[in-house]
Amino acid sequence: MHFEKSQIVNSKYAFDEFDPVPEGMRKNNSSELFAIWFASNLTIGDFAIGFIPVLLGLSIQMAVFSMVLGSIMGSLLVGLMSKTGTLTGLPQMVLGRRAFGKHFGIFMTGLQWLNTLGWLTVNLILASFAFSLAFHIPYYEISILIMGLIIFLISNSGRKTISYFEKTMSFVLGLLFIFIVINAGFHTSEIYAYKPVSFGFGIAFGITLATSFSYLMSWGPYAADYSRYNKTKNSFIYTFSGGLLATVWAELAGLLIAIMSVNPSGNPASDLKDVLGPYGIIGLSAIFLGGIAADAINLYSNSISLKSTGIRMKRIYTVLAGIIIAVLLSMVLYTKFYAFYEDFLFLLDYWITPWLGIMIADFFIVNKHRAFNFKSIPGFNNAGIFSYFLALAASIPFMDPGIIYEGIISKLYLGGVDISYYISFLLALILYPLIIKIINRYNIQMHVK
């Protein structure tokens, strides 16, 4: 199940510090994973998701149900990916080489680099909005530069510093979000006055469910990057519970603030400030500190992804490249950000769910935790590649990102609800072991002949 010393020393395709962490060095208590995923999910990204069911007119009961269900499903996938890191000591995208092959695995790592860059930019914009409002900074560009510098300094300091920072933020952000939710208790009249348009299952429920699921699930390609130094015991539970509790908590806070805003402006930071009144600085602090907590992880994994493609650069330069690009993108995109936030979640994450399905099938079903030697990995693993594209193609009619495409099934039969994530994940999970069996049977028959 674990890597032998010879595999660690002679690994040809793991790069620099991205070799498997020796089992003897995996001494960190897995409880730290709770703090990492708790702090990184008490953010305005989750908070903003709480506005979606209100804007769609969903009842409070169904909004809470859809957000909890979506968060549970997403957290399950992140927890399983975290488990792979503690069992192998490898970064997440390096682990994907067995299922997809060395060359195609590098291609997928490139997608993850874009994914982390996208989320880095999103959280940087959101944190900068809150920072500008909190300290009355007239130009968002200044806030973007300040936030970017802080994120760079934390992330470049390494995983240990990030772990300490996230532990601190788990307490700080926990207290701040407690205040936000308690404050909502003094606005019962606004909450009772809320008049939903949609009470049950339907378009509003489906969109809220998919958005909540996609946000938390998108951490899946990061998970092993932070668990590979940890003991295997309870790594799944700590990752699952940390992400789930924080996400539901932040989304519930967003839901309450959106209701109390009566007419949400489209900028959750502004609405939070207005609702809290004289205590607005507390809410805004929670938002920009949460953005920093999330982006410290985004930038660190972004640098790992870039180096895992085989690019020979010192880590400081990969970290610097990521933050410079994110700062520039933030300055260009912040003026039109909120109109595209929901669609951004959908578009960015389409590639992840079939990848996760294949990763889970490869690690927990086909190979049952068995280790592998990088020297024996082919350039392309046809079973993984075929399964991935078949699952992705089959899910296209169920997509509805709303910007450039409407899937025919989503449009005609689902009222615009996007269920492609669930389709691509389940198909990939089923297809990969099936195609492996077919290929093995064919190889045996050819060998006999």
N, C-alpha and C positions, 0 to 999 in steps of 0.2 A: 504494500500500500504506500510505503514511503520510498523516497529516493535513496539509492545507495551512494556511498562516498565517491565511488568512481564516476557515477553519473553527475555528481555535483562538480567535480574537478574537471571532467573531460567534456562537459556540455558544450557543444559546438555552436548551437543556435541561440542560447541565452546570452544576453549582452551585459557585460560588466557586473554592476551590482544587482542585476536582474536574474542572476543564477538562483536556483532553489535555495532557500534559507535552510541550512542544516538543521536537522531535527533537534539537536542539542541546543540550538540558539532560539528555538521557538518557546521562549520562557514567559512571555508576557501573559498575564492573566486575561482571559477572554472577556472579563467584565468591562475592560476598557472599550470594547467594541460598542457597548451600550451607549457610552458617552459620545463616541465618535458619530454614531448614526442618529442619536438624539439631538445633539447640537446642530448637526448639518441639515436637519429637517425642520427645525424651528425657525423657518425662514419666511420671507415675504412671498416666495414662490408658492409654498403650500398655502400661506395666508390668502393669496390672491385667488386660489382655487375655490375657497369658500365663498367668493363673490359670484361665481358662475351659476350655482343653482338659484340664487336670488335674482340675478339678471334674467334667468330663464323662467322664473315664476314657480319654482318647485316648492312644495310644502316643506316645512322645517323637518318633519319626521322622515320624509323620503329623502331629503337632502342629507341628513345625518346618516341614514342607512346606506345610501349610495357611496358616500365618502368613506365610511368605515369599511364597507365591503371592498371597494377599490383599493384601499390602503392595505387590507389584509392580503389580498391577492398579490399586490406589488411587493409587499414585505416578505412574503414567502419566497419569492424568486431571489430577492437580494440575500436572504438568509442562506439559501442553498448555495449560492455563489460564494458567500463568505466561508462556508464550510469547505469548499474546494481549496481555498487558500491555506487553511490550517492543516489540511491533510497533505499538501504537496510543498508548501513553502514558495510557490510560484506566483508572480503577478497574474492578474486575470486574463489579459489578452495573450500572454505567452502560453497559458494553459489551453487556449483555443487552437494551438497548432496541431494537436493530435486529431481533433475532429475535422479540421479543414485542410490540413497540410501546411507545410512551412510557408510556401509562397502565398497561398490564398489567405492564410492566417495573418500575414503581414498586411494584406489588403484590408482585412477586417480591423486590424489595429489602426490603420489609417482612418477608417470610419469612426473608430472610438476617439481618435485625436480630434476629429471634427466635432464629435458629440460633446466632448469635454470643453472644447473651445466655445461651442454654442451656449452651454450652460454657464460657463465662466462669464460670458458676455451678458447673459440674461440677469444673473444675480448681481453683476457689477452695476448694471443700469438701475436695477431696483434699489440696491443699497445706496447708490448715489442720489436717487430721488429723495430717499428718507434723510440722508445726511444733509442735503441742501436745505430741506424744510426745517430740520432740527436746529441748524446753526445759521439759518438765514443767508446762505451763500447764493448770490444772484446768478451765478453761472454754473450749470451742471457740469461743464467740462472740468472745473476746478475740483469738484467733488469726485468726479471719475478718476482724476489723477491721484488724489489723496487715497481713495479706496484702493486703487490699483497698487500703489506703493505699499500699503499695509499688507495686502494680500500677498504680494511678492515676497516681502520680508518673512512672513510666517511660513509660507510654502517652501521657500528656498532653504529654510533652516532644517528641513527634513521631517521624517515621519514622527520622530519622538517629540519634537516641538509641537507638531500638529496635534498629537495625542494629548499633550498637556493643555494646549489651548482649547481643544474641544471639551475636555473635562471641565475647565473653568467656565466655558460658555454654556455648558449644560446646566450649571447652577444659575448663572446670570440670566440666561434666556428663559429658563424655567420660571424664575421669579417674575420676570417681566411679563410673560404670557399669563401667569396666574393673575397678575394685576389686571390685564386686559379683560380676561374672562369674568373676574369678580366685578369689575366696573360695569360689565353688561347687565349684571344682576340689578343695578340701580336704574335700568331703562326698560323695565318690564312692560310699560305702557306701549312703547314702540314695537316691542316684540309681539305683544298680543294683537296689535293693530295690523300686523303684516298680513296681507291678503294674497295668498298664492294663486297662480293661474292653473298650475298643474299639481294634482294631489297624489297621483299614483305613478305606476310604471309608464314610461313613454319616452319621448324624445329628450326632455329635460333630465330625466333619470339616467338615461343611457349616456348622454354627453358628460354628465357629472361623474358617473362611474368610470368612464373611459379616461377622463382627464386625471382623476385621482389615481387610478391604476398606473397610467403612463408616467406620471411624475415620479412616483416612488420606484417603479420598475426600472426607470432609466438609470438608477444607481447600480444595476446589476453588473455591467462591465467594469465597475470600479472595485467591487467588494473584496476580492482576494488581495488587492493591493495593500489593504490595511489589516487583513487577518493572517497574512502569511508569517508574521512574527509571533502569533499567539498559539496557546495550547488549544488542542482540539475540543476539549470538554466545554460544552455549552456555547460554543461559538455561534451556532445557528440561533439559539434562543436569545442571546444578547443582541445580535444583529437584528433579528426579526422584531423583538420587543422595542428596541430603541427607535428604529425607524417608524414603526407602527404608532407608538404612543405620541411621538412628536408630530407626525403628519396629521393624525386625527385632531390633536390638540390645536395645532396652527390653523387647520381648515375650519374647525369649529369657531375659533376666534374670528376668522375672516367672515364666516357666515353671520355671526352676531353683529359684527361691525357693519356689514353690508345692509342688514335689516335696519339697524339703528340709523344708518345714513339716509334712509327713506328713499332717496334718489341718488344712488352711487354715481360718482363722477367719472368712473373708469380708471381712476388713479387710487389704488388701495391705500397708499401712504397718506395722501391728502385726506381721504375719508377717515382714516384712523385718527389723524391729528384733529380733525373737526369734531369727531365724536367724543374724544377724550378731553377736549377743551383745554383747561389749564394744565392738564397732565399729559398733553400731547407729546412732550419731549420723551416721556417714558415709552410710549408706543413706537415712536420713531427710532429710539435707541435700540429697541428690540429688533426692528426691521434692518437697520444697517449693520448691527452686530451679527445678526443671523445671516446676512448676506456675506459677511467676511468669513463666518464659520463654514458656510457651504463652499465658498470659492477657494478657501485654503485647500480643501480636498479636491475641488475641480482642477486647480492649477497643478497640484502635485501629481494627480493621475494623468493630466495632460502631458506633463514632462515624461512620465513613465511610458506613455503610449508612443510618444515621438521617438524615444530611445529604443523602444522595443521593435520598431520597424527596421532597426539595424543602423540607424544614423549614428555616427561616431562623434558625439559632442559631450562636453562636460555638462553635468546636470544643470549648473547655473545658467548655461546658455539656452537650454531647452525651456527652463522656467521663464527666463527673460523673454524668449520668443513668444511664449504663450500669453504672457501678460501684456506685452506690447501690442500684439494683434487684437486682444480683447479690448484694450483701452481705445484703440483706433476705431474698432467696430462699434463700441458703445457710444462714442462721440458722433458717429454717423447715424446710428439707429434710434437714439433715445427719443427723438421728437415724434416718432410714429410707432413706438413700441407696443403700447397697450392694446391697440386695435388688432394686433396680430398674435397676442400671447397664447390664446387657446389653440390657434392653428399651428403655431410654432411647436407646441407640445406634441401635437399629432405628427407633423412632418418629420421632426427630428428623431422620433422614436420608432418609426416603422421598421428600421433595420434590426432593432434590438430583440424583439420578441422571438422571431424564428432562430436567431443566434442563441438566445437563452434556452429555447427548447432543445436544440441540438447539444448544447453544452451539458445540460442536465441529463439527457439521454446517454451521451457518451460517457460521462463520469459516473453516474449512479446506476445506469441500466446495462449498458453494453460492456463496459470495462470494470464496473463495480470497484471503484477507487484504485485500480491498479496503476502503478507508476509507469512511466515511459521514458525511453532514452531519446534525447533530441537527435542523436546521430541516425536513428532508424526512421525518422519521420520523412515521408515522401514530400515532394514539392506540392502535390495536390492530393487530397483525400476525396475521391469522387463521391463517396457516400454522403459526406457532410455537405459538399457543394451542391449535389443534386437535391438533397433534402431541403437545403436552404432556399434555393430558387423555386422549387416546386411549391413549397409552403408560402413563400412570398407572393408568387404569381397567383396562387389560389385565393389569396386574401385581397387582391386588388379590387374585385367587384364589391367588397364590403368596406372599402376605404371611403372616407369623406372628409378630407382635410379642409375643404371649403375655400381654398385659394385657387387652385389650378385644376381640380379634378373632383368629380362626384361619381363614386362607384355605382353601377347600375342597380345592384341589389340594395345598397344602402339608400339610394334615392327613391326607388320604386316601392320597396317593401318595408323599409325600416325608418322612414321619415327623416332620413339624414343622419341617423345614429351610426357611428363608426364602431364596428365590432371586429375590425380586421386584426387587431392585436391578438384576440383570443383565438381566431381562426389560424393565424400563422404560427402561433406558439404550439397549439395542440397538434397541428399537422406535422410540424417539424419534430416534435417529441415522438410521434408515432412513426413517421417515415424513416428517420435515421436508423433505428434498430432493424426495421423491416428491410431496408436497402442493404444494410450490413449483412443480414442473413442471406439475402439473394446473391450478393457478390461472393460470400464465403462458399455457398453451395455451388455456385458456378465454378469457382476456383478448384474445389474438390473434384468436381466432375471432370474438369480439364486435366487435372493431375492424374486421375484414374485412367483416362484415355491415353 
